[in-house]
């Protein structure tokens, strides 16, 4: 059996930042992210490198399946990989 390598926190952070770029490419998505996270544009710039921000970005996507799927397609990855990154950063177990 071939086993894939476990996702590292650095891998998850990279995916979160790639997802952020995708989110910010659409004004409505960007506004929704800011509204749901309580961040403003300045705070997002200041905190873009923080784990909590990465987690918030991935939480945002995982909570809204249409954006999760669209982001995954844009990044040419599976939605499950974004969900795995979110779990890696949150420390919550994968019950699936």
C-alpha positions as CSV (number, residue, x, y, z in Angstrom):
1,X,0.0,0.0,0.0
2,X,1.3,3.5,-0.9
3,X,0.9,6.0,1.8
4,X,0.9,9.7,1.1
5,X,3.1,12.0,3.1
6,X,1.4,13.7,6.0
7,X,0.6,17.4,5.5
8,X,2.9,19.6,7.5
9,X,1.9,22.9,9.1
10,X,4.1,24.7,6.5
11,X,2.2,22.9,3.7
12,X,-1.1,24.0,5.3
13,X,0.1,27.6,5.6
14,X,1.1,27.6,2.0
15,X,-2.3,26.4,0.9
16,X,-4.0,29.0,3.1
17,X,-2.0,31.8,1.5
18,X,-2.8,30.5,-2.0
19,X,-6.4,30.4,-1.0
20,X,-6.2,33.9,0.3
21,X,-4.9,35.1,-3.0
22,X,-7.8,33.4,-4.7
23,X,-10.4,34.9,-2.3
24,X,-9.0,38.4,-2.7
25,X,-9.4,38.1,-6.4
26,X,-13.1,38.6,-6.0
27,X,-14.4,41.7,-4.2
28,X,-17.6,40.0,-2.9
29,X,-15.6,37.0,-1.5
30,X,-13.0,39.3,0.0
31,X,-15.7,41.4,1.7
32,X,-17.4,38.3,3.0
33,X,-14.1,37.0,4.4
34,X,-13.4,40.2,6.2
35,X,-17.0,40.4,7.5
36,X,-16.9,36.8,8.8
37,X,-13.4,37.0,10.4
38,X,-13.8,40.4,11.9
39,X,-10.6,41.5,10.2
40,X,-10.2,44.6,8.2
41,X,-7.8,45.0,5.2
42,X,-5.0,46.4,7.3
43,X,-5.3,43.7,9.9
44,X,-5.3,41.1,7.2
45,X,-2.1,42.5,5.7
46,X,-0.4,42.6,9.2
47,X,-1.5,39.1,10.2
48,X,-1.3,37.3,6.9
49,X,1.7,35.3,8.1
50,X,0.0,34.1,11.3
51,X,-1.3,30.6,11.9
52,X,-4.6,31.9,13.3
53,X,-5.2,33.9,10.1
54,X,-4.3,30.8,8.0
55,X,-6.8,28.8,10.0
56,X,-9.5,31.5,9.6
57,X,-9.0,31.6,5.8
58,X,-9.4,27.8,5.6
59,X,-12.3,27.8,8.0
60,X,-14.0,30.3,5.8
61,X,-13.6,28.0,2.8
62,X,-14.6,24.8,4.5
63,X,-17.8,26.4,5.8
64,X,-18.9,27.4,2.3
65,X,-18.7,24.4,0.0
66,X,-19.2,26.4,-3.3
67,X,-16.2,28.5,-2.5
68,X,-14.2,25.5,-1.3
69,X,-14.8,23.7,-4.6
70,X,-14.2,26.7,-6.7
71,X,-11.0,27.5,-4.9
72,X,-9.8,23.9,-5.2
73,X,-10.5,24.0,-8.9
74,X,-8.6,27.3,-9.3
75,X,-5.6,25.9,-7.4
76,X,-5.8,22.5,-9.3
77,X,-6.1,20.5,-6.1
78,X,-8.9,18.6,-4.4
79,X,-11.3,20.2,-1.9
80,X,-10.3,17.5,0.5
81,X,-6.7,18.8,0.5
82,X,-7.9,22.2,1.6
83,X,-10.0,20.6,4.3
84,X,-6.9,18.6,5.4
85,X,-4.9,21.8,5.6
86,X,-7.7,23.3,7.7
87,X,-7.6,20.3,10.1
88,X,-3.8,20.5,10.3
89,X,-3.9,24.1,11.4
90,X,-6.9,23.7,13.7
91,X,-5.6,20.6,15.5
92,X,-9.1,19.1,15.1
93,X,-9.2,15.4,14.2
94,X,-10.4,14.2,10.9
95,X,-13.5,12.1,11.8
96,X,-14.2,11.3,8.1
